[in-house]
Amino acid sequence: MAAAPDENAGPHAADLARLAGLHGVATSYSPAPDRTVPVPASAVVAALAALGVDADGPDAVRAALADRERELRERLLPPTLVHWAGAEPPAALAALPAGTRLRVRTEDGEERDTAAGLPLGVHLLTALAPDGRTATAHLVVAPDRLPDPPGRSYGLLVQLYSLLSRRSWGMGDLGDLAELAGWAGRAAGAGFVQVNPLHAAVPGAPTDPSPYRPSSRRFPDPVHLRIEDVPEFAYAEDQGRLRTLLERADRLRATVLDKGALIDRDAVWELKREALETVLRVPLPPGRQAAYDAFRAAHGQALDDHATWYALAEVHGSDWHGWPGGLRDPRSAETARARTGLADRVAFHTRLAWLTDGQLRAAQRAAREAGMSVGIVHDLAVGVHPGGADAWAQQDVFADGTSIGAPPDAFNARGQDWGLPPWRPDRLAACGYAPYRDLLRALFRYAGALRIDHVMGLFRLWWVPQGSPPAEGTYVRYDADAMLALLALEATRAGAVVIGEDLGTVEPGVRETLQRRGLLGTSVLWFERDWEGDGHPLPPERWRADCLATATTHDLPPTAARLTGEHVDLRDRLGLLTRPAAEERAEATADAAEWLALLGSLGLLDLTAAGPPGSDEEEEIRAVHRFLLRTPARLVGVWLPDGVGDRRPQNLPGTWDQYPNWRLPIADREGRPVPLEELVASPRLRGLLEVLREGRAP
């Protein structure tokens, strides 16, 4: 929220602070309970400009403030209202003038003259006041909580591209995911497999390998397709061409698994694209044609826009800002003509979205048929690439001239700019959060659970003005009640669990709100300390229950590296340390030793013959997971590379070309890539999972 203005700063500062507060723009923030940091006035003005508010100078601020106050004073209803099931009706309804008549058109098209007793859904509410004023609002009727996990379970965490099998084409694919889920459910008793975001990437040379900077979050990336599992593959006319591509895929896979090369996503996609060009010439039989038609009808304009962007990107490049003028507008006559002229390419990309959706749903079916209580946990990235398909198709709901990131904190003194354009909260509310609803509905088609990256973004996001350093941004608030209500609605319809990534700085009240609504948090062993007390590791009984508990994540060192201190050596080699290496190593050793001592005191690890941390890493990693099982956490996650002793993080924050982020196959302790077939036979992995299987009961 906006801070009170400095009394000595003059009336302009006071007016700007009030204007900012009325638009959800912060003028200060608190990185710690006892510390408040003002944000630059330039950041406030830029954020307001991105919201369509002119605050450039005292006169503009006064005029905008008068307009906003008049708007709020005169309006009957806000654009979106939330009614939680079992709770009192929204306060805005109770505040309507006496005699106001209400009309409701439900989500199913039924007309009603009352807002009481409505079914779950997003309905259209019209208010007619006695003085002649009218207002229309979206009324979200949501269950009061998200679905709970179906009992306690453990699962595997993996970056799908890193999970190569001997059948993959150089990176892990959806066939590999289905195989892993089938094995983990049946042979290891796992309840879920969590993967990285599988959103559609921005094509390029090279393509940005980060799964957290996609072109589209609504549609998946066809690079994950298992080509041979496309039914039309067997009926393609040019089987000779397909055999040649399969041979090339064999060689590409061998360079990764047998020769230690990095995963080359672009090379994989080039092979798959060539194969799909051949396979998709096969006409669909009647049943599949009907399924394809139903998919197109379900996704409508959004799917057409998505496929059109990819068709246009093949001609004009992958950043729509540089396209010819008319094509920058998805609704222009020029775009309509181009869509017609590129009809074959639009159809190609439409088919790819459908095929990928089908294999994603098949992976979830395989997981559930293997006995998994949850199945596949998909990951929702916090935003999209500014030049990609979503940003082009949804320009009306994205804020211009700004990107999201994070303010300075203990881990990054200069703050962060993630280069992702934020949604405008005012435009989302005006359309009843339609893009957000559609995004959730699309993901829940094939997700047993959804992990939301940086879940704090449902409450507020740090907006960085274009051209400014990350520290010179400010927070902009979203209607968390509406965002959570729609999440609860869509998750309930899908019967899916939701996990929020709530690591790092979290403003007061957020975790409590998430817990009240049934959204699980994320707890990582190395961060769970008594920060308000003595700083020692938090004993298991004091961990929260409503969370996914893990030893590490894709952005952190694998457990073996943490225990041995090899993560410090890596950062030292790359010049990333901010203190002398000896200090960093001493601190890392002490940290690991303190945790191991706690494990020993709890009887989870035999320390009688123990050497320094990491001297018996297999047993120590098993003990770490025994500890996680001692906590009340509803879900316990095992970082799959920990099962074979991999030392390398999949992503090393703060690096770009210094480290091969997002391009590493799962490897053993010597760095030798381990294919899926060897992975599931690994005695080390099986021993670790047996610990989880035996101890998963609360």
Buried (B, 14 or more C-beta within 10 A) or exposed (E): BBBEBEEEEEEBBBBBBBBBBBBBBBBBBBBEEEEEEBBBBEBBBBBBBBBEBBBEEBEBBBBBBEEBEEEEEEEBBBBBBBBBBEEEEBEBBEEBEEEBEBBBBBBEEEEBEEBEEBEBBBBBBBBBBEEEBEBEBBBBBBBEBBBEBBEBBBBBBBBBBBBBBEBBBBBBBBBBBBBBBBBBBEEBBBBBBBBBBBBBBBBBEEBBBBBBBBBBBBBBBBBBBBBBBBEBBEEBEBEEBBEBBBEBBEEBBEBBBEEEBEBBBBBBBBBBBBBBEBBBEBEBEEEBEEEBEEBBEEBEEBBBBBBBBBBBBEEBBBBBEEBEEEBBBBEEEBBEEBBEEBEEBBBBBBBBBBBBBBBBBBBBBBBBBBEBBBBBBBBBBBBBBBBBBBBBBBBEBBBEEBBBBBBBBEEBEEBBBBBBBBBBBBBBBBBBBBBBBBBBBBBBBBBBBBBBBBBBBBBBBBBBBEEBEBBBBBBBBBBBBBBBBBBBBBBBBBEBBBBBBBBEBBBEEBBEBBBEBBBBBBBBBBEBBEEEEEEEBBBBEEBBBBBBBBBBBBBBBBBBBBBBBBBBBBBBEEEBBEEEEEEBBEEBBEBBBBBBBBBBEBEBBEEEEBEEBBEBBBBBBBBBBBBBBBBBBBBBBBBBBBBBBBBBBBBBEEBEEEBBBBBBBBBBBEEBBBBBEBBBEBEBBBBBBEBBBEBBEE
